[in-house]
Amino acid sequence: MKEQIEIPWLHTYEEIWLRLLNSERTPHAVLITGSRGIGKRSFASWLAGQHLEIDSVKEKPYHPYIIPQHADLRWIQPEDGKRDISVDQIRGLIEILSLSSYEGIGKVAVIEPFNMMNINSSNSLLKILEEPPKDTFFIMSSNFIHQIPATIRSRSIEIEVTVPSFNECHEWLSESYSENIDLGIELSDNRPLVAKYLMDLNILELRSTFIKDISGIIKSGKHIVNISEQWCKELETLPLKLEWMSYILIDAIKHESANEHAEVLSDSENITRYLGENSDIFNLHELLNKTNEIWNLFSGDTNLRKEYQLQSLFVAWEKELGISSL
């Protein structure tokens, strides 16, 4: 497999940043927004590297998953096993930023994903953003712009990283893969790093098993307990499967609304067309909300038994979408 050394579609945002510098509008805080899996972390690394003149970032710009090391760089993420970025982490950051720069260039704090800040940590950060220490640069990244407080957004320059085109995704993935590229792009909704993750997981087998499981639930409601237990054993792919469940409902709603002209995932079209033609649209929306709630629950820390939550969701699907109930 050929090593992917950079994410080329990010060069557009490099130009945006350089224009800001040339216009003398250099901010003390930047908020990077956009979908998961399109390179926001890599862009944050590039910004930090440029500000601190880190040679490794200049040599390998936009290298996926690389976090540069530097004495004046602090990278804040949720601690292992924790759902949120805690107020204690932000207080510790503020204490460090109050000190002088080790190398005399400045200090950089990267906070990502910002949407995992709780209200206390967010309020604590706001205080330092209002009166930032000298030569301090904040970089924040978030998948969900609507979850960022207006007070934080008003004190930052926002740079939105958009989803690259199909051709850009395909060209980048083609450097490392020769099969299933189109399917990976389709299932990832044009998010290249998500597509790469899917293809590394053996996407055909994973997707085939998922469709078989969901079809069984919808057709007969059989094996709900067994399927929920199996999914919970495969925790790495559980959020992905719940996301795919949401896609099925969204595509069914598209079929109900647009009929034959709906743009939907090709490998599940038979299922979604059937559901769109035979299900009540209100029920589809209700199930979509419930499925997204379970996805959000599993995305964070929870003491609830995941298999019970999944079983409840599967029972709701069988009740509202199952062939026997239509």
N, C-alpha and C positions, 0 to 999 in steps of 0.2 A: 504493500500500500504506500503510495506516494505521500509524503508529509505535506500537509497544507500549511503554507507559511504565512498566509495573510488572508484577510477578508476584503476583497477588492471593492465591494460596493460602499465601504465606509470612507473611501477617499472623498466622496462628495461632502461629507460632514467635516472632514479636515479642511476643505476649502471654506466652508461656512465659518469655522473657528478662526481661520487665518484672516478672513475679512473682518471679523469682530476685532481682532488685534490691530489691524491696520486702521480701523476707524476710531481707535482709542476708546473703545467701549468695553475694555477688558473687565469682566465681572469678577467679583470675589466668590461667586457661587454659580455653578452650572447644574441644571436639572436635565438629565438625558431620559427621554421617554420613548416608548415603543413596545411592541409585542415581545414575548419571550422567544429567544432563539434566533435573534437577528444580529447579534454582535454588540449589544450595548456595553457589556463588560469590557470587550476588547477596545471599544472607543474610549471608555473611561480610562483604561490603561494607557492608551495613547496620549490622552490629555494630561494625565499625571506625569508620564514620561517626558512630554514636551516641556511642562512647567519646571520639572526638576532636572532636565537635561540628562536623562538616563540613557546611556549608550545602547543598552540592550533593546530598548524600545525603538530607537532609531534604526537599528540593524534589522529587526524583525517586527515591523509595524503590523498591528492588527492580527497578531498570532492568537488563534483561539485558545481560550482558557488560561492564558498566561497572565499572572499578576506580578508586576515588576517589584523588585526589592530595593528599598532605599531607606536610609536612616530617617529621612524627613517625610516619609510616606506612611500614613495609617489607613488601613483598609478595614472598615467596620461592616461586619455581617452578623447574622444571628449566631450565637455560640452553639456548639454541638448539642443537639437534643432540645434546643429551645426554638420556640415559634417566633418570638419577637426579638428585635434589637432593644435591649433594656436601657433604662434610664442610667443605670450604673456604667454601661459602656460609653454612653455619651458624656457623662460626667468625667470619666477617665480620659476621654478624648480631649475635652476642654482643658483639663489640667495639663496634658502633654502639649497642646497647642499654645499654651500660655508661655512655654519655655522658648528659648532662642533656637533658631535653626542650627542643626549640626554642621551643615556644609555651607551655610550662608546664602543659599539661593532662595529659600522660602520653605513653606510647609504645605503639604497637601493631605486632605482627608477625603477618602472615598467612602460613601455610604450606599450600600446596595444589598438587596433591593429596599428602596426607601419605604415601599408599601408595607414592610414588615416592622416599621417603627410603631410603637404604641403611643398613646396620647401623651404620656409623661415624658418619654424620650424625645418626642417631636417638640414638645414645649421647651424642653431643656436646650435642644439644638437651636430653636428660634431665637433664644436670648443671645447666643454667640453670633448668629447670622446678622442680628441687628447691629452689633458692635464687634465685628470680627477682629481678631488680633492682627497685627501688622504682618504683611507678606504671607498671608494664609489664604489658600485656595480650596474651596469645597466643591466636590463633584458628587452628585447624587443621581441615582438611577432607579427607575421604577417601571414596572409593567403596566401599572394602572394609574393613569394621570388623574382620574377623578377622585382617587383616594389621597391625593396630596393636598394638605391644607392650603387655603388661599394665601395665608400669611407667609408660608414657605415659598410658594410659587412667585409671589410678588417681589421676593428678595433674590430671585435667581433669573438667570438667562436660560430659557428653555430651548433645547435642541431635540426635535423629534426625529428619531431614526425610523424610517418607513420600511415596509417589507420589500425586498428586492424583487425584480421581475422573474418570471419563470426561466427565461434564458440565462439570467445571471445565476440563479440557483443551479440550473442544470450544468452550466459551464464549470462552476466551482466544484460541484459534487463529482463531475466526470473526471476530475484529477485523481480521485481515489476509488471510484466505483465504476463498474461497467454494467451492472444489472439493477433493475427495479428503481432506477432513478426517478422516472416519472411518477411512479406510485408513491415514493417517499416524499416528493414535492407536493403531490396532491393531498396526502394524509397529514402533512405538516402545515398545510395552508400557506405554502411558499415561505416557510421559515427554515432556512438552510441548516442551522445547527440542530434543530429538532429533527429534520429529515436525516441528517447524519446519525443522530442517536438511534432513530428507528432502524436504519439500515444496518447498523452494528448489532442490533438485537435480532436479526433475521426477520425482517419485516413481513415476508410472505407467510411464514409459519404463524407468527404472532397474530396477524390480521385474520388469517383463515380460522384459527381457533376461536378468536373473538366472535366472528360472524356466526360460527357454528353454535357457540354458547348462547348468543342473543337470539338466534333463530329458534333454538330449542325452548327458550323461555317464552317467546311469543307464541309459538305453535302449540305448546302443550303445558307449559309451566312445570315440566319435569326437571328433576335434578337441581332445583334452586339451591338447596342446602349444599350439595356437592360443589356446584359452581362457585358459590360465595366463599366456601372454605378454600377452594383452589386458588381463587383470585387473591385472597388474603395471604396466601403463602408466597405469592409473587408480588411483594410490595413494591418492587422497583417499577413495575409496569401498571400497577393499580390505578394511579391518577390518569395515565394515558388511556386506559380502557374506559374509565368514567367520562373522559373527554370525548372519546369515540361514541359513547352512548348519547351524549348531548348532540353530536353531529348527526346521528340517526334521526333524532327528533327534529332537529332544525331542517334536515333534508325532507322529512315527511311533511313538515309545515310548508316548505317550498312547493312540494308536489300538490298539496291541497290548494295553494294559492295560485301557482303558475301553471299547474298541470304539466303538459308534455314539454314545456319550455324551461323547466326548472334545471338549474345548474347544480348537480349534486355529485357526491362521491360515486364513482362508477362501480366499484366492487360491492356496494351495498344498495345499489339502485332498485333491485327487485324488492327488497324489504321496505325501503322508504317509499317507493311508489305505492305498494300495497297499503301501507299504513296511512299514507296521505289520502288515498281514495276511500278508505273504510273507517277511519278514526275521526272522532269529534275533535275539531281544532282546539276547543277549550281544554279538552283532556291532554292534548299534545303539549300545550303551553304549561299546564299544571305539572305534568311530568318533567318537562324541561327545567322548571324552577326547582323541583325536588331533586333531580339529578345533579344540578349545579350546586345545590346546598350540600349534598353528600360529598361532591368533589371538593368544595371549600373546606368541609369538615376534615377530610382525609389529608388535605394539603398542609394542615397544621397539626399541632399536638392535640391529641384527644385521648381520654381515658375510656371512651366508649368502645365496646366490642365491635370491631369493624365488620365481622361476619354477620352480626345481627343487623347492623345498619344496611349492609348489602342485601341481605335476605328481604328486609322490608322494602327496599327499592325494587328488587326483582318481583316481589309479589304485586307491587303497585303497577309495574309494567305489564305483568301477565293479566291483571284484572282489567286494566284500561285498554291494552293493545292486543291481548291474546285472541287468537282465532275463535276460541270457544265462547268468548264474551261478545263478539261482534255480531 
